[in-house]
Amino acid sequence: MSPLPKSISSLPRFISSLLRSISSLARSISSLLRSISSVPRSISSSLLRFISSLLRSISSIPRFTSSLLRSISCILRSISSLMRSISSSLLRLISSLMRSISSQIPS
């Protein structure tokens, strides 16, 4: 069995990087909203608490997803390794059987 293509094995790293960028963008938006002072203080305060809470929830998604993707990547590597091992064992078994059969055939 051949190992997984590079595009599949690099996909979790790419998605993780993308999610970190989204998280960073969410923090930047939260920071920008905190700096807005044109809205009346009471409305601004409750609105910012709501948006800040929402952005914290959104920014926690990439951490969870990143962890999930690392696990999936690890599982895929394990499966790939297992398939190589099985393939190698099967080849040795077939080779051994062929030698055994060929030794049984009179020349």
N, CA, C and O of each residue as an XYZ file, in Angstrom:
428
protein
N       0.840     -1.187      0.000
C       0.000      0.000      0.000
C       0.883      1.249      0.000
O       1.878      1.320      0.721
N       0.517      2.192     -0.789
C       1.309      3.433     -0.806
C       0.829      4.354      0.310
O      -0.329      4.279      0.721
N       1.710      5.223      0.802
C       1.297      6.153      1.873
C       0.269      7.146      1.347
O       0.099      7.298      0.137
N      -0.406      7.811      2.259
C      -1.426      8.778      1.865
C      -0.799      9.894      1.029
O       0.349     10.281      1.250
N      -1.578     10.409      0.057
C      -1.039     11.523     -0.739
C      -0.759     12.722      0.153
O      -1.426     12.928      1.167
N       0.236     13.510     -0.238
C       0.613     14.682      0.562
C      -0.555     15.642      0.712
O      -0.692     16.278      1.758
N      -1.411     15.765     -0.315
C      -2.508     16.725     -0.246
C      -3.477     16.356      0.874
O      -4.021     17.248      1.526
N      -3.707     15.064      1.115
C      -4.614     14.656      2.183
C      -3.949     14.863      3.536
O      -4.588     15.348      4.470
N      -2.697     14.509      3.651
C      -2.038     14.627      4.952
C      -1.745     16.074      5.335
O      -1.558     16.364      6.516
N      -1.699     16.990      4.366
C      -1.461     18.393      4.708
C      -2.770     19.156      4.890
O      -2.755     20.305      5.332
N      -3.886     18.543      4.560
C      -5.184     19.200      4.692
C      -5.493     19.626      6.121
O      -5.934     20.759      6.316
N      -5.285     18.778      7.140
C      -5.571     19.235      8.511
C      -4.747     20.453      8.910
O      -5.257     21.343      9.591
N      -3.470     20.507      8.492
C      -2.635     21.667      8.824
C      -3.173     22.929      8.161
O      -3.193     23.996      8.775
N      -3.612     22.809      6.897
C      -4.149     23.953      6.177
C      -5.432     24.446      6.849
O      -5.595     25.648      7.059
N      -6.344     23.530      7.188
C      -7.613     23.919      7.818
C      -7.352     24.516      9.192
O      -7.996     25.493      9.575
N      -6.416     23.940      9.935
C      -6.069     24.471     11.249
C      -5.552     25.896     11.127
O      -5.924     26.758     11.923
N      -4.698     26.155     10.138
C      -4.165     27.496      9.907
C      -5.281     28.463      9.534
O      -5.306     29.602     10.001
N      -6.201     28.008      8.695
C      -7.335     28.832      8.297
C      -8.195     29.177      9.503
O      -8.636     30.317      9.647
N      -8.436     28.201     10.369
C      -9.255     28.445     11.549
C      -8.560     29.381     12.537
O      -9.223     30.181     13.197
N      -7.241     29.291     12.643
C      -6.509     30.242     13.496
C      -6.655     31.659     12.952
O      -6.781     32.612     13.721
N      -6.637     31.798     11.625
C      -6.820     33.121     11.013
C      -8.214     33.660     11.305
O      -8.378     34.848     11.583
N      -9.218     32.788     11.243
C     -10.594     33.199     11.551
C     -10.686     33.641     13.004
O     -11.328     34.645     13.313
N     -10.043     32.892     13.898
C     -10.040     33.243     15.313
C      -9.384     34.598     15.524
O      -9.883     35.415     16.298
N      -8.273     34.844     14.845
C      -7.565     36.120     14.949
C      -8.443     37.255     14.428
O      -8.482     38.338     15.012
N      -9.143     37.000     13.329
C     -10.045     38.008     12.774
C     -11.169     38.314     13.764
O     -11.544     39.474     13.938
N     -11.707     37.276     14.415
C     -12.767     37.475     15.404
C     -12.259     38.341     16.557
O     -12.969     39.229     17.029
N     -11.021     38.080     17.011
C     -10.456     38.907     18.096
C     -10.265     40.351     17.638
O     -10.506     41.279     18.411
N      -9.838     40.550     16.400
C      -9.649     41.906     15.873
C     -10.980     42.653     15.799
O     -11.061     43.829     16.154
N     -12.018     41.964     15.337
C     -13.340     42.591     15.256
C     -13.825     42.955     16.655
O     -14.374     44.036     16.870
N     -13.617     42.041     17.604
C     -14.009     42.314     18.992
C     -13.288     43.543     19.520
O     -13.897     44.393     20.170
N     -12.002     43.638     19.245
C     -11.204     44.783     19.685
C     -11.693     46.071     19.025
O     -11.784     47.111     19.677
N     -12.004     45.998     17.745
C     -12.507     47.167     17.020
C     -13.830     47.635     17.608
O     -14.048     48.832     17.794
N     -14.710     46.683     17.899
C     -16.015     47.046     18.461
C     -15.868     47.689     19.834
O     -16.637     48.581     20.191
N     -14.877     47.233     20.606
C     -14.649     47.834     21.921
C     -14.204     49.290     21.799
O     -14.461     50.108     22.682
N     -13.537     49.593     20.700
C     -13.015     50.959     20.540
C     -14.053     51.942     19.995
O     -13.820     53.151     20.003
N     -15.174     51.445     19.530
C     -16.209     52.355     19.000
C     -16.855     53.102     20.166
O     -17.348     52.487     21.112
N     -16.847     54.413     20.089
C     -17.416     55.190     21.194
C     -18.558     56.103     20.753
O     -19.076     56.875     21.560
N     -18.957     56.025     19.482
C     -20.014     56.911     18.988
C     -21.408     56.470     19.453
O     -22.326     57.287     19.515
N     -21.563     55.202     19.773
C     -22.862     54.692     20.234
C     -23.019     55.064     21.710
O     -22.038     55.046     22.453
N     -24.228     55.399     22.144
C     -24.430     55.708     23.562
C     -23.872     54.606     24.464
O     -23.914     53.424     24.123
N     -23.356     55.014     25.609
C     -22.612     54.108     26.506
C     -23.422     52.871     26.915
O     -22.898     51.760     26.851
N     -24.665     53.030     27.326
C     -25.444     51.886     27.822
C     -25.728     50.871     26.715
O     -25.618     49.663     26.923
N     -26.096     51.382     25.527
C     -26.366     50.489     24.387
C     -25.063     49.831     23.964
O     -25.007     48.625     23.724
N     -24.017     50.647     23.876
C     -22.712     50.138     23.458
C     -22.226     49.024     24.379
O     -21.714     48.002     23.923
N     -22.395     49.238     25.685
C     -21.915     48.267     26.655
C     -22.615     46.916     26.511
O     -21.950     45.883     26.446
N     -23.941     46.912     26.459
C     -24.650     45.632     26.349
C     -24.424     44.983     24.986
O     -24.288     43.764     24.880
N     -24.387     45.820     23.944
C     -24.129     45.295     22.600
C     -22.740     44.671     22.525
O     -22.568     43.587     21.966
N     -21.752     45.360     23.090
C     -20.394     44.829     23.071
C     -20.266     43.560     23.890
O     -19.536     42.649     23.500
N     -20.963     43.479     25.025
C     -20.935     42.240     25.822
C     -21.486     41.079     25.009
O     -20.923     39.983     25.004
N     -22.605     41.337     24.316
C     -23.212     40.288     23.493
C     -22.264     39.866     22.368
O     -22.011     38.679     22.167
N     -21.744     40.861     21.638
C     -20.865     40.551     20.499
C     -19.564     39.907     20.981
O     -19.055     38.981     20.350
N     -19.037     40.391     22.082
C     -17.810     39.819     22.625
C     -18.020     38.359     23.018
O     -17.174     37.502     22.761
N     -19.167     38.094     23.646
C     -19.497     36.716     24.019
C     -19.639     35.841     22.769
O     -19.157     34.709     22.725
N     -20.304     36.388     21.769
C     -20.480     35.655     20.506
C     -19.132     35.372     19.860
O     -18.892     34.263     19.383
N     -18.251     36.368     19.840
C     -16.938     36.183     19.224
C     -16.061     35.213     20.019
O     -15.265     34.477     19.437
N     -16.206     35.210     21.354
C     -15.466     34.229     22.153
C     -15.910     32.818     21.796
O     -15.095     31.900     21.695
N     -17.227     32.660     21.604
C     -17.747     31.345     21.205
C     -17.193     30.945     19.847
O     -16.791     29.800     19.641
N     -17.176     31.908     18.914
C     -16.666     31.618     17.570
C     -15.176     31.296     17.630
O     -14.710     30.391     16.938
N     -14.425     32.030     18.451
C     -12.978     31.800     18.479
C     -12.608     30.502     19.184
O     -11.484     30.024     19.029
N     -13.531     29.916     19.960
C     -13.227     28.629     20.577
C     -13.420     27.476     19.592
O     -12.880     26.388     19.793
N     -14.185     27.711     18.533
C     -14.418     26.672     17.525
C     -13.109     26.241     16.855
O     -12.870     25.039     16.732
N     -12.247     27.176     16.415
C     -10.999     26.731     15.782
C     -10.122     25.863     16.682
O      -9.483     24.928     16.199
N     -10.079     26.161     17.995
C      -9.262     25.335     18.893
C      -9.790     23.907     18.922
O      -9.022     22.948     18.845
N     -11.116     23.775     19.035
C     -11.710     22.437     19.051
C     -11.486     21.747     17.718
O     -11.085     20.584     17.666
N     -11.755     22.487     16.624
C     -11.603     21.903     15.291
C     -10.153     21.532     15.016
O      -9.870     20.495     14.416
N      -9.243     22.383     15.460
C      -7.822     22.102     15.270
C      -7.432     20.814     15.986
O      -6.700     19.987     15.443
N      -7.925     20.655     17.202
C      -7.643     19.444     17.963
C      -8.239     18.225     17.263
O      -7.605     17.173     17.174
N      -9.460     18.383     16.771
C     -10.124     17.293     16.056
C      -9.342     16.924     14.802
O      -9.176     15.744     14.495
N      -8.863     17.929     14.079
C      -8.099     17.663     12.857
C      -6.762     16.982     13.153
O      -6.314     16.126     12.391
N      -6.131     17.366     14.263
C      -4.892     16.676     14.642
C      -5.174     15.207     14.922
O      -4.390     14.338     14.541
N      -6.292     14.928     15.589
C      -6.661     13.537     15.874
C      -6.931     12.770     14.587
O      -6.485     11.634     14.421
N      -7.674     13.413     13.668
C      -7.970     12.755     12.386
C      -6.679     12.479     11.625
O      -6.509     11.406     11.047
N      -5.781     13.444     11.627
C      -4.496     13.279     10.943
C      -3.713     12.109     11.537
O      -3.131     11.308     10.806
N      -3.705     12.019     12.858
C      -3.015     10.928     13.541
C      -3.650      9.581     13.172
O      -2.945      8.603     12.923
N      -4.977      9.539     13.139
C      -5.692      8.306     12.770
C      -5.349      7.912     11.337
O      -5.114      6.737     11.053
N      -5.319      8.890     10.437
C      -4.992      8.588      9.041
C      -3.572      8.045      8.902
O      -3.324      7.125      8.123
N      -2.640      8.627      9.667
C      -1.260      8.108      9.620
C      -1.210      6.679     10.149
O      -0.499      5.835      9.604
N      -1.971      6.409     11.220
C      -1.988      5.062     11.786
C      -2.574      4.063     10.798
O      -2.058      2.956     10.639
N      -3.659      4.464     10.136
C      -4.281      3.584      9.142
C      -3.297      3.311      8.004
O      -3.154      2.176      7.549
N      -2.630      4.356      7.559
C      -1.653      4.201      6.484
C      -0.541      3.235      6.892
O      -0.147      2.364      6.116
N      -0.047      3.398      8.105
C       1.010      2.530      8.618
C       0.512      1.085      8.724
O       1.218      0.145      8.361
N      -0.698      0.929      9.220
C      -1.287     -0.400      9.346
C      -1.427     -1.063      7.975
O      -1.118     -2.245      7.817
N      -1.894     -0.296      6.987
C      -2.059     -0.847      5.642
C      -0.708     -1.260      5.048
O      -0.608     -2.292      4.384
N       0.326     -0.455      5.288
C       1.665     -0.832      4.798
C       2.126     -2.119      5.458
O       2.694     -2.994      4.805
N       1.881     -2.227      6.748
C       2.289     -3.410      7.491
C       1.550     -4.655      6.983
O       2.149     -5.709      6.771
N       0.234     -4.505      6.795
C      -0.565     -5.632      6.286
C      -0.090     -6.016      4.892
O       0.062     -7.196      4.575
N       0.139     -5.014      4.077
C       0.604     -5.270      2.711
C       1.934     -6.023      2.723
O       2.119     -6.988      1.982
N       2.841     -5.579      3.559
C       4.152     -6.218      3.662
C       4.009     -7.666      4.138
O       4.652     -8.567      3.599
N       3.170     -7.883      5.144
C       2.966     -9.241      5.661
C       2.347    -10.146      4.608
O       2.734    -11.307      4.470
N       1.388     -9.613      3.868
C       0.753    -10.410      2.821
C       1.760    -10.776      1.726
O       1.754    -11.897      1.217
N       2.612     -9.834      1.376
C       3.618    -10.127      0.359
C       4.576    -11.223      0.822
O       4.932    -12.114      0.051
N       4.992    -11.147      2.096
C       5.870    -12.197      2.622
C       5.159    -13.549      2.626
O       5.756    -14.569      2.279
N       3.880    -13.556      3.019
C       3.113    -14.800      3.050
C       2.976    -15.389      1.651
O       3.180    -16.586      1.451
N       2.627    -14.541      0.685
C       2.476    -15.023     -0.697
C       3.800    -15.536     -1.216
O       3.853    -16.579     -1.869
N       4.849    -14.829     -0.938
C       6.175    -15.243     -1.384
C       6.543    -16.600     -0.784
O       7.059    -17.478     -1.475
N       6.275    -16.752      0.488
C       6.565    -18.016      1.161
C       5.735    -19.150      0.561
O       6.251    -20.242      0.327
N       4.460    -18.893      0.316
C       3.599    -19.912     -0.291
C       4.098    -20.296     -1.680
O       4.112    -21.474     -2.037
N       4.505    -19.300     -2.460
C       5.005    -19.579     -3.810
C       6.270    -20.428     -3.763
O       6.433    -21.348     -4.564
N       7.169    -20.121     -2.822
C       8.390    -20.931     -2.688
C       8.032    -22.360     -2.300
O       8.589    -23.325     -2.823
N       7.084    -22.468     -1.367
C       6.666    -23.786     -0.915
C       6.049    -24.592     -2.063
O       6.348    -25.773     -2.239
N       5.191    -23.937     -2.833
C       4.545    -24.621     -3.969
C       5.582    -24.996     -5.010
O       5.563    -26.105     -5.544
N       6.485    -24.075     -5.297
C       7.485    -24.369     -6.331
C       8.447    -25.473     -5.893
O       8.987    -26.198     -6.729
N       8.659    -25.598     -4.591
C       9.541    -26.678     -4.138
C       8.829    -28.038     -4.215
O       9.485    -29.078     -4.279
N       7.517    -28.029     -4.210
C       6.750    -29.263     -4.309
C       6.671    -29.791     -5.742
O       6.466    -30.985     -5.956
N       6.831    -28.917     -6.700
C       6.739    -29.315     -8.108
C       8.063    -29.954     -8.500
O       9.127    -29.358     -8.334
N       7.984    -31.170     -9.021
C       9.237    -31.811     -9.450
C       9.813    -31.115    -10.688
O       9.066    -30.682    -11.566
N      11.107    -31.012    -10.750
C      11.721    -30.335    -11.889
C      11.779    -31.226    -13.101
O      12.268    -30.809    -14.151
